[in-house]
Amino acid sequence: MLVTIDENRSTLMAFAIDGASWLLLLALALCFLRIVRGPTLADRVVALDVLNILAVAYCALLAVASGRAVYLDAAIALALVAFLVTVAFARFIERSHTHNSDNREEQTDANR
């Protein structure tokens, strides 16, 4: 069992929480694989964003399993920070792409 379940939960709920925990773990492993193998920076950024979404989902799962709402607060805070990180990475990729395009144009002009 990956998540500690409140003793007052039904067996069906415990089974559902266990299943969701294993599916989140599988998605997490696949996400790490995409981050490592990549091929492009954009693929890695998308995988990192999915990893953040999985962390939010795990916090929500903990809230359901334990019956404590504090995990939902953590999930909301994590989602807000993850959004800002994704926007920052997207701007970084856009700027590096624009910078590379400018360098190619300068090299083409110099070769003429």
C-alpha positions in Angstrom: 0.0 0.0 0.0 1.5 3.3 -1.1 -0.8 5.6 0.8 -1.8 5.4 4.5 -5.6 5.0 4.5 -7.9 6.3 7.3 -9.3 3.3 9.2 -12.9 4.4 8.7 -12.8 4.1 4.9 -14.6 1.2 3.1 -12.7 -1.6 1.4 -13.9 -0.4 -2.0 -12.4 3.1 -1.3 -9.2 1.5 -0.1 -9.0 -0.6 -3.3 -9.6 2.5 -5.4 -7.0 4.5 -3.5 -4.5 1.6 -3.9 -5.2 1.4 -7.6 -4.8 5.2 -8.1 -1.5 5.1 -6.2 -0.1 2.4 -8.5 -1.3 4.2 -11.6 0.3 7.5 -10.4 3.5 5.6 -9.7 3.5 4.1 -13.2 2.8 7.6 -14.7 5.7 9.0 -12.6 8.1 6.4 -13.9 7.1 7.1 -17.5 7.5 10.8 -16.9 11.0 10.4 -15.6 11.8 8.2 -18.6 10.6 11.1 -20.9 12.7 13.6 -19.0 15.8 11.5 -19.3 15.4 10.4 -22.9 13.9 13.6 -24.2 14.8 14.1 -27.5 14.1 17.9 -27.3 14.0 20.5 -24.6 10.3 21.0 -25.2 9.6 17.3 -24.6 11.5 17.6 -21.3 9.5 20.7 -20.2 6.2 19.0 -21.0 7.3 15.9 -19.0 8.2 18.2 -16.1 4.8 19.8 -16.3 3.1 16.4 -16.3 5.3 15.5 -13.3 4.0 18.6 -11.5 0.4 17.6 -12.3 1.1 14.1 -10.9 2.4 15.6 -7.7 -0.8 17.6 -7.4 -2.8 14.5 -8.0 -0.9 12.6 -5.4 -1.6 15.4 -2.9 -5.3 15.1 -3.7 -5.1 11.4 -3.3 -3.5 11.8 0.1 -6.3 14.2 1.1 -8.9 11.6 0.1 -7.1 8.8 1.8 -6.3 10.5 5.1 -9.4 12.7 5.3 -7.3 15.8 5.9 -7.9 18.9 3.9 -4.4 20.3 4.5 -3.2 18.2 1.6 -5.6 20.1 -0.7 -3.9 23.3 0.4 -0.6 21.9 -0.6 -2.0 20.7 -3.9 -3.3 24.2 -4.7 0.0 25.8 -3.8 2.0 23.3 -5.8 -0.3 23.8 -8.8 0.2 27.5 -8.7 4.0 27.2 -8.5 4.0 24.6 -11.2 2.1 26.9 -13.6 4.7 29.6 -13.1 7.6 27.2 -13.6 6.0 26.0 -16.9 5.5 29.5 -18.1 9.1 30.4 -17.3 10.4 27.3 -19.2 8.2 28.2 -22.2 9.6 31.7 -22.3 13.1 30.3 -22.0 12.5 28.0 -24.9 11.0 30.7 -27.0 13.9 33.1 -26.4 16.5 30.4 -27.1 14.7 29.6 -30.3 14.5 33.2 -31.3 18.2 33.7 -30.5 19.2 30.6 -32.6 17.1 31.9 -35.5 18.8 35.3 -35.3 22.3 33.6 -35.3 21.4 31.5 -38.4 20.2 34.7 -40.2 23.5 36.4 -39.4 25.5 33.5 -40.6 23.5 33.3 -43.8 24.0 37.0 -44.4 27.8 36.7 -43.7 28.1 33.9 -46.2 26.5 35.9 -49.1 
